[in-house]
Amino acid sequence: MENLGSGKIFILGFQHLFAMFGATILVPLILGTSVQVTLVGVGVGTLLFHLIQKKKGRTWAMGVPIFLGSSFAFMAGIQAVIGDGAFHISYAMGGIVATGAFYLIVALLVKKFGVQKVMSYMPTVVTAPTVILIGTTLATHAISLSVSNLPLAIITLAAIIITSIYGKGLPKIIPILIGIGIGTAIAFFSNFIFDWNVHSSAQAGRLTGLDTNAVGIPGFFLPSFHIIAILIMFPFVFATIAEHIADLVILSRQSGNNYMKEPGMHRTLVGDGVATMFQGLIGSPAATTYSENVGLVTLTKTFDARPLIIAGGMATVLGFSPFFASLIYWIPDAVIGGASFILYGMIAAVGIRNLVDDKINLGNMKNCIIVGVMLILGIGLRFATGLPSIPIGDASIPIGRLGIAMAVVVGIILNIVLKDSEASKEGILNVSKDSIDGTNS
């Protein structure tokens, strides 16, 4: 491993902060939650992850180079919980705490039975349609934000696309951040020169002025718990666990370090789960392993975990600055909407890519049935009108808000009961036996 000096570690950490920043702050901006709390959540969550996955005898540099940024999968769950005003957002946070606890259960099963055995119940043919559903059901939010100022949304979208395709070096790693910056700069320049109204009426009502306090306590709040909110949030954990495993596999292959064995996937899952529980406990949207940072690690070929730890510390410090957060709140809704086109589309595209990369044979009738039924059920229930509600305890829940949850359950059941064949036995990833040997250590 390269022997990095403290100066280079700090610079690399700052670069990782930028890599995760654009997408991470987008989640609280869309949800209308606190940017400060989110930054503290992802920062401390990342630090907890590295603390937990560190094994005795291994240096901090030898840890898994991962950053936990805001999860768009869980954002879809949060919006489903608070969608009609039946639940306060604190109940969504209670659901996040519960899903974090599920990580610990999966980690225990992985340690006892191994990755392949556990993941056979969550194969790609089930997890990939789940990811596709998350992206497609978020699509309406991208449209609703963009129509407040469509030209501005198009400018932002174009800037992100151009940077993603033609950018070199660092800009290519942070297209979302650059696109948001360009869109916001053009918006305020146009507002100053042409008196162009850059904020939607809803956003203008939320802006009460710039907080000039350099340091301040974020608006933490405790979670509340209700079985309905937990049921709504639960299926999204399958998508983030799949993402966790995928990133771990990528880093293992690129670095030559078998992270599945050392420190072990059961340890990294515990780290991710504890971080998720912490985020729910303080009122922060849940985080997930960030492919943006994984991409930056593989691009720079620097597999030292210390820059990621530095980035986590930086995010935590920024979370205690009301002035910094208030600047972010002034980003126009249309700019966020333009960026959402790419982010939500990429979520759906990742699900499709997983089907392709894992060579899921849709000519096999079992696979075709599972994918088709899941997509129709998830999308149909989410957007259909006039559906009844299901009574649960002292409350009831519209069936539409359980669309993805029901699709996941049905997909798992179909995968178990339908006749199997060699063409449909793919796991969550095409991970060779050698790459997971030693998971039980």
KEMAR-111684 format. One record per residue (C-alpha): residue in one letter; chain; x, y, z. Coordinates in Angstrom, 2 decimals. Layout:
N
r, c, x, y, z
a, A, X, Y, Z
...
This chain:
441
r, c, x, y, z
m, A, 0.00, 0.00, 0.00
e, A, 1.24, 3.48, -0.89
n, A, 2.71, 5.36, 2.06
l, A, 0.69, 8.57, 2.07
g, A, 1.85, 11.66, 3.92
s, A, -0.57, 13.64, 6.10
g, A, -0.85, 16.41, 3.50
k, A, -1.84, 14.04, 0.71
i, A, -4.30, 12.23, 2.98
f, A, -6.03, 15.56, 3.75
i, A, -6.19, 16.57, 0.07
l, A, -7.60, 13.17, -0.91
g, A, -10.12, 13.44, 1.93
f, A, -11.24, 16.86, 0.67
q, A, -11.68, 15.38, -2.80
h, A, -13.86, 12.59, -1.36
l, A, -15.94, 15.23, 0.43
f, A, -16.64, 16.88, -2.93
a, A, -17.37, 13.54, -4.59
m, A, -20.19, 12.71, -2.18
f, A, -21.43, 16.23, -1.54
g, A, -23.73, 16.94, -4.48
a, A, -25.85, 13.81, -4.12
t, A, -25.78, 13.80, -0.31
i, A, -27.20, 17.30, 0.14
l, A, -29.80, 16.66, -2.55
v, A, -31.70, 14.25, -0.29
p, A, -32.49, 16.74, 2.53
l, A, -33.17, 19.49, -0.02
i, A, -35.81, 17.35, -1.72
l, A, -37.29, 16.10, 1.54
g, A, -37.24, 19.54, 3.18
t, A, -35.19, 18.22, 6.09
s, A, -32.05, 19.62, 7.70
v, A, -28.86, 19.73, 5.66
q, A, -26.92, 20.13, 8.91
v, A, -28.37, 16.98, 10.46
t, A, -27.75, 15.05, 7.24
l, A, -24.09, 16.09, 7.10
v, A, -23.61, 15.06, 10.72
g, A, -25.42, 11.78, 10.00
v, A, -23.26, 10.79, 7.03
g, A, -20.09, 12.10, 8.68
v, A, -20.48, 10.33, 12.00
g, A, -21.99, 7.31, 10.23
t, A, -18.85, 6.99, 8.10
l, A, -16.64, 7.29, 11.18
l, A, -18.68, 4.61, 12.97
f, A, -18.38, 2.34, 9.95
h, A, -14.59, 2.59, 9.95
l, A, -14.40, 2.13, 13.71
i, A, -16.52, -1.02, 13.67
q, A, -14.97, -2.71, 10.64
k, A, -11.40, -2.25, 11.93
k, A, -9.88, -5.51, 13.11
k, A, -7.14, -5.86, 15.69
g, A, -3.73, -5.94, 14.05
r, A, -4.89, -4.00, 10.99
t, A, -4.07, -0.30, 10.63
w, A, -6.66, 2.36, 9.78
a, A, -5.17, 2.55, 6.28
m, A, -6.01, -1.13, 5.72
g, A, -9.74, -0.63, 6.24
v, A, -12.35, -0.72, 3.47
p, A, -12.21, 2.66, 1.63
i, A, -15.93, 3.48, 1.83
f, A, -17.99, 6.61, 2.52
l, A, -21.62, 6.41, 3.62
g, A, -23.62, 9.11, 1.79
s, A, -27.36, 9.86, 1.69
s, A, -29.45, 7.02, 0.28
f, A, -31.97, 7.76, -2.47
a, A, -33.51, 4.34, -1.89
f, A, -34.48, 5.28, 1.66
m, A, -35.60, 8.70, 0.46
a, A, -38.29, 6.96, -1.58
g, A, -39.37, 5.19, 1.59
i, A, -39.45, 8.42, 3.59
q, A, -41.63, 10.06, 0.97
a, A, -43.96, 7.06, 1.04
v, A, -44.31, 7.35, 4.84
i, A, -45.02, 11.09, 4.94
g, A, -46.76, 11.26, 1.56
d, A, -50.33, 12.06, 2.63
g, A, -49.50, 13.66, 5.97
a, A, -50.63, 10.64, 7.98
f, A, -47.20, 10.27, 9.56
h, A, -44.69, 12.79, 10.85
i, A, -41.20, 12.30, 9.43
s, A, -40.06, 11.05, 12.85
y, A, -41.90, 7.78, 12.08
a, A, -39.85, 7.39, 8.90
m, A, -36.76, 7.77, 11.07
g, A, -38.09, 5.00, 13.32
g, A, -38.33, 2.85, 10.22
i, A, -34.70, 3.68, 9.40
v, A, -33.62, 2.54, 12.87
a, A, -35.47, -0.75, 12.32
t, A, -33.83, -1.32, 8.93
g, A, -30.44, -0.64, 10.51
a, A, -31.16, -3.43, 12.97
f, A, -31.93, -5.72, 10.01
y, A, -28.37, -5.15, 8.76
l, A, -27.15, -6.71, 12.00
i, A, -29.34, -9.77, 11.45
v, A, -28.03, -10.19, 7.89
a, A, -24.45, -9.77, 9.17
l, A, -25.02, -12.56, 11.72
l, A, -26.44, -14.85, 9.02
v, A, -23.53, -14.07, 6.67
k, A, -21.04, -14.92, 9.42
k, A, -22.80, -18.20, 10.19
f, A, -23.80, -19.45, 6.73
g, A, -21.68, -17.47, 4.25
v, A, -22.55, -14.89, 1.61
q, A, -23.79, -17.19, -1.14
k, A, -26.26, -19.05, 1.09
v, A, -27.80, -15.88, 2.52
m, A, -27.92, -14.05, -0.81
s, A, -29.66, -16.98, -2.49
y, A, -32.84, -15.59, -0.93
m, A, -32.10, -12.12, -2.36
p, A, -30.80, -12.88, -5.87
t, A, -30.30, -10.26, -8.56
v, A, -33.56, -11.25, -10.22
v, A, -35.31, -9.86, -7.11
t, A, -33.01, -7.02, -6.04
a, A, -32.55, -5.50, -9.52
p, A, -36.31, -4.90, -10.12
t, A, -36.44, -3.41, -6.61
v, A, -33.79, -0.86, -7.60
i, A, -35.61, -0.14, -10.87
l, A, -38.84, 0.48, -8.94
i, A, -37.11, 2.93, -6.60
g, A, -35.92, 5.02, -9.55
t, A, -39.21, 4.97, -11.45
t, A, -41.40, 5.79, -8.44
l, A, -39.22, 8.82, -7.66
a, A, -39.69, 10.17, -11.21
t, A, -42.72, 12.32, -10.38
h, A, -40.70, 14.26, -7.79
a, A, -38.10, 15.22, -10.40
i, A, -40.84, 16.54, -12.68
s, A, -42.66, 18.46, -9.93
l, A, -39.46, 20.23, -8.87
s, A, -38.39, 21.01, -12.45
v, A, -41.64, 22.63, -13.63
s, A, -41.16, 25.53, -11.19
n, A, -38.58, 26.86, -13.69
l, A, -38.17, 24.48, -16.62
p, A, -35.38, 26.38, -18.47
l, A, -33.28, 26.37, -15.29
a, A, -33.85, 22.64, -14.81
i, A, -32.79, 21.98, -18.42
i, A, -29.62, 24.07, -17.98
t, A, -28.70, 22.11, -14.86
l, A, -29.43, 18.78, -16.53
a, A, -27.35, 19.75, -19.58
a, A, -24.41, 20.84, -17.41
i, A, -24.43, 17.49, -15.59
i, A, -24.65, 15.48, -18.82
i, A, -21.84, 17.43, -20.50
t, A, -19.59, 17.14, -17.44
s, A, -20.31, 13.41, -17.09
i, A, -19.52, 12.66, -20.75
y, A, -16.72, 15.10, -21.56
g, A, -15.24, 15.95, -18.15
k, A, -11.72, 14.90, -17.23
g, A, -10.15, 14.19, -13.86
l, A, -11.96, 15.53, -10.79
p, A, -14.84, 17.23, -12.71
k, A, -15.85, 13.87, -14.15
i, A, -16.16, 12.51, -10.61
i, A, -18.37, 15.34, -9.33
p, A, -20.79, 16.16, -12.21
i, A, -23.76, 16.59, -9.86
l, A, -21.93, 19.17, -7.78
i, A, -20.77, 21.04, -10.89
g, A, -24.23, 20.96, -12.47
i, A, -25.87, 22.30, -9.31
g, A, -23.19, 25.00, -9.09
i, A, -23.66, 26.10, -12.69
g, A, -27.45, 26.06, -12.45
t, A, -27.44, 28.06, -9.22
a, A, -24.92, 30.60, -10.55
i, A, -26.95, 31.17, -13.71
a, A, -30.14, 31.46, -11.69
f, A, -28.83, 34.18, -9.40
f, A, -27.04, 36.02, -12.21
s, A, -30.29, 36.06, -14.20
n, A, -32.21, 37.17, -11.13
f, A, -29.78, 40.05, -10.58
i, A, -29.66, 41.19, -14.23
f, A, -33.10, 40.29, -15.56
d, A, -35.15, 40.09, -12.35
w, A, -35.83, 36.41, -13.11
n, A, -37.72, 34.66, -10.32
v, A, -35.44, 31.71, -9.52
h, A, -37.31, 30.29, -6.54
s, A, -40.66, 28.54, -6.64
s, A, -43.40, 30.04, -4.51
a, A, -43.22, 27.08, -2.12
q, A, -39.46, 27.45, -1.73
a, A, -39.67, 31.23, -1.32
g, A, -41.94, 30.65, 1.65
r, A, -39.31, 28.46, 3.27
l, A, -36.49, 30.98, 2.91
t, A, -36.36, 33.30, 5.88
g, A, -32.92, 34.81, 5.37
l, A, -29.29, 33.87, 5.67
d, A, -28.14, 32.47, 9.00
t, A, -24.81, 34.17, 9.69
n, A, -23.91, 31.96, 12.67
a, A, -20.72, 30.10, 11.86
v, A, -21.36, 27.47, 14.54
g, A, -24.66, 26.09, 15.81
i, A, -26.33, 22.88, 16.95
p, A, -28.24, 21.11, 14.16
g, A, -31.96, 20.41, 14.58
f, A, -31.71, 16.85, 15.82
f, A, -34.94, 15.02, 16.71
l, A, -35.74, 11.57, 18.04
p, A, -37.53, 8.88, 16.01
s, A, -41.04, 7.59, 16.59
f, A, -42.11, 4.02, 15.90
h, A, -45.19, 2.59, 14.21
i, A, -45.56, -0.80, 12.56
i, A, -46.97, 0.73, 9.35
a, A, -44.03, 3.10, 8.90
i, A, -41.60, 0.25, 9.54
l, A, -43.35, -1.96, 6.97
i, A, -43.16, 0.81, 4.39
m, A, -39.45, 1.44, 4.99
f, A, -38.36, -2.20, 5.27
p, A, -38.08, -3.28, 1.59
f, A, -35.65, -0.48, 0.74
v, A, -32.97, -2.10, 2.88
f, A, -32.66, -4.88, 0.29
a, A, -31.53, -2.32, -2.28
t, A, -28.93, -0.77, 0.03
i, A, -27.60, -4.16, 1.15
a, A, -27.23, -5.08, -2.53
e, A, -25.36, -1.82, -3.10
h, A, -23.14, -2.50, -0.09
i, A, -22.14, -5.91, -1.41
a, A, -21.61, -4.63, -4.95
d, A, -19.26, -1.86, -3.77
l, A, -17.36, -4.31, -1.58
v, A, -16.88, -6.66, -4.53
i, A, -15.72, -3.83, -6.81
l, A, -13.17, -2.60, -4.27
s, A, -11.90, -6.14, -3.65
r, A, -11.39, -6.77, -7.36
q, A, -9.75, -3.41, -8.05
s, A, -7.43, -3.37, -5.03
g, A, -6.46, -7.02, -4.85
n, A, -7.48, -6.97, -1.17
n, A, -10.11, -9.55, -0.27
y, A, -12.36, -7.32, 1.83
m, A, -14.92, -10.15, 1.89
k, A, -12.42, -12.03, 4.06
e, A, -10.54, -9.21, 5.81
p, A, -12.12, -7.49, 7.63
g, A, -15.08, -9.63, 6.48
m, A, -18.47, -8.73, 5.04
h, A, -20.17, -9.46, 8.35
r, A, -18.10, -6.64, 9.93
t, A, -18.82, -4.14, 7.15
l, A, -22.55, -4.93, 7.31
v, A, -22.52, -4.31, 11.07
g, A, -20.75, -0.99, 10.47
d, A, -23.32, 0.03, 7.86
g, A, -26.19, -1.09, 10.09
v, A, -24.97, 0.78, 13.18
a, A, -24.42, 3.91, 11.06
t, A, -27.99, 3.59, 9.70
m, A, -29.42, 3.24, 13.20
f, A, -27.47, 6.28, 14.38
q, A, -28.81, 8.36, 11.49
g, A, -32.39, 7.41, 12.28
l, A, -31.85, 8.25, 15.96
i, A, -30.77, 11.85, 15.19
g, A, -33.31, 12.59, 12.42
s, A, -31.00, 12.10, 9.44
p, A, -32.04, 10.29, 6.24
a, A, -30.27, 6.94, 6.08
a, A, -27.00, 6.56, 4.21
t, A, -25.53, 3.88, 2.01
t, A, -22.11, 3.01, 0.60
y, A, -21.46, 5.63, -2.07
s, A, -20.50, 4.52, -5.56
e, A, -19.27, 8.07, -6.22
n, A, -16.50, 7.57, -3.69
v, A, -15.86, 3.99, -4.77
g, A, -15.39, 5.31, -8.30
l, A, -12.96, 7.94, -7.05
v, A, -10.99, 5.32, -5.10
t, A, -10.64, 3.11, -8.18
l, A, -9.79, 6.11, -10.39
t, A, -6.96, 7.32, -8.14
k, A, -5.87, 3.75, -7.28
t, A, -5.56, 4.91, -3.67
f, A, -7.10, 2.18, -1.52
d, A, -6.04, 3.76, 1.77
a, A, -9.12, 4.18, 4.00
r, A, -7.76, 7.21, 5.87
p, A, -8.89, 9.82, 3.28
l, A, -12.45, 8.48, 3.67
i, A, -12.16, 8.87, 7.45
i, A, -10.95, 12.46, 6.95
a, A, -13.93, 13.12, 4.65
g, A, -16.27, 11.80, 7.35
g, A, -14.72, 14.17, 9.87
m, A, -15.04, 17.12, 7.46
a, A, -18.72, 16.39, 6.82
t, A, -19.37, 16.24, 10.56
v, A, -17.70, 19.62, 11.14
l, A, -19.66, 21.25, 8.28
g, A, -22.86, 19.89, 9.82
f, A, -22.36, 22.23, 12.78
s, A, -22.34, 25.38, 10.61
p, A, -25.78, 27.03, 10.15
f, A, -24.22, 29.59, 7.79
f, A, -22.96, 26.87, 5.48
a, A, -26.30, 25.05, 5.53
s, A, -28.33, 28.21, 4.87
l, A, -26.31, 28.87, 1.71
i, A, -27.29, 25.45, 0.43
y, A, -31.00, 26.07, 1.10
w, A, -30.96, 28.90, -1.43
i, A, -30.36, 26.50, -4.31
p, A, -33.52, 26.84, -6.48
d, A, -35.96, 23.93, -6.59
a, A, -35.66, 23.76, -10.39
v, A, -31.91, 23.19, -10.10
i, A, -32.57, 20.31, -7.73
g, A, -35.18, 19.01, -10.15
g, A, -32.73, 19.06, -13.07
a, A, -30.17, 17.14, -11.04
s, A, -32.87, 14.68, -9.95
f, A, -33.47, 13.67, -13.57
i, A, -29.98, 12.18, -13.66
l, A, -29.94, 10.75, -10.15
y, A, -33.32, 9.04, -10.29
g, A, -32.69, 7.83, -13.83
m, A, -29.34, 6.42, -12.75
i, A, -31.02, 4.47, -9.95
a, A, -33.33, 2.76, -12.44
a, A, -30.45, 2.28, -14.89
v, A, -28.33, 0.63, -12.18
g, A, -31.10, -1.92, -11.66
i, A, -31.15, -2.66, -15.39
r, A, -27.34, -2.85, -15.43
n, A, -27.42, -5.38, -12.57
l, A, -29.66, -7.64, -14.64
v, A, -27.23, -7.37, -17.56
d, A, -23.99, -7.66, -15.57
d, A, -25.19, -10.72, -13.68
k, A, -26.38, -12.27, -16.96
i, A, -29.95, -12.77, -15.78
n, A, -31.60, -14.73, -18.56
l, A, -35.01, -13.18, -19.16
g, A, -35.63, -15.89, -21.72
n, A, -35.96, -18.17, -18.71
m, A, -39.64, -18.12, -17.78
k, A, -39.04, -18.04, -14.02
n, A, -36.85, -14.94, -14.28
c, A, -39.24, -13.24, -16.70
i, A, -42.21, -13.84, -14.40
i, A, -40.41, -12.53, -11.30
v, A, -39.18, -9.33, -12.98
g, A, -42.44, -8.69, -14.82
v, A, -44.72, -9.24, -11.83
m, A, -42.54, -7.12, -9.55
l, A, -42.44, -4.16, -11.96
i, A, -46.17, -4.18, -12.70
l, A, -47.09, -4.64, -9.05
g, A, -44.73, -1.95, -7.75
i, A, -45.51, 0.68, -10.38
g, A, -49.20, -0.18, -10.67
l, A, -49.93, 0.04, -6.96
r, A, -47.84, 3.19, -6.56
f, A, -49.68, 5.22, -9.19
a, A, -53.13, 3.62, -9.35
t, A, -56.08, 5.57, -7.93
g, A, -59.11, 4.45, -5.94
l, A, -57.32, 1.61, -4.16
p, A, -58.54, 0.57, -0.69
s, A, -56.58, 0.92, 2.53
i, A, -55.36, -1.91, 4.71
p, A, -56.22, -1.69, 8.43
i, A, -53.18, -2.34, 10.64
g, A, -53.73, -1.99, 14.38
d, A, -55.27, 1.37, 15.17
a, A, -54.49, 2.85, 11.76
s, A, -54.78, 2.05, 8.07
i, A, -52.48, 2.42, 5.10
p, A, -53.27, 2.96, 1.40
i, A, -52.17, -0.09, -0.58
g, A, -50.34, 2.18, -3.03
r, A, -47.80, 3.18, -0.42
l, A, -46.88, -0.49, 0.04
g, A, -46.26, -0.99, -3.69
i, A, -42.52, -1.62, -3.54
a, A, -42.80, -3.57, -0.28
m, A, -45.40, -5.90, -1.76
a, A, -43.36, -6.28, -4.96
v, A, -40.29, -7.34, -2.96
v, A, -42.25, -9.86, -0.88
v, A, -43.92, -11.34, -3.97
g, A, -40.56, -11.48, -5.78
i, A, -38.90, -13.39, -2.92
i, A, -41.83, -15.83, -2.71
l, A, -41.87, -16.43, -6.47
n, A, -38.12, -17.04, -6.48
i, A, -38.55, -19.71, -3.81
v, A, -41.65, -21.52, -5.09
l, A, -41.26, -21.43, -8.87
k, A, -39.45, -24.29, -10.57
d, A, -35.73, -23.55, -10.70
s, A, -33.31, -24.13, -13.56
e, A, -29.62, -23.60, -14.23
a, A, -30.40, -20.37, -16.09
s, A, -32.00, -18.79, -13.05
k, A, -29.62, -19.62, -10.22
e, A, -27.62, -16.39, -10.38
g, A, -26.91, -14.78, -7.03
i, A, -26.96, -11.15, -6.08
l, A, -23.66, -10.73, -7.93
n, A, -21.42, -12.99, -9.96
v, A, -18.94, -13.34, -7.11
s, A, -16.47, -16.18, -7.44
k, A, -16.11, -18.64, -4.58
d, A, -12.52, -17.50, -4.06
s, A, -13.65, -13.92, -3.49
i, A, -15.88, -14.85, -0.57
d, A, -13.90, -17.67, 1.03
g, A, -13.19, -16.80, 4.61
t, A, -16.33, -14.72, 5.17
n, A, -17.05, -16.79, 8.26
s, A, -13.68, -15.96, 9.80
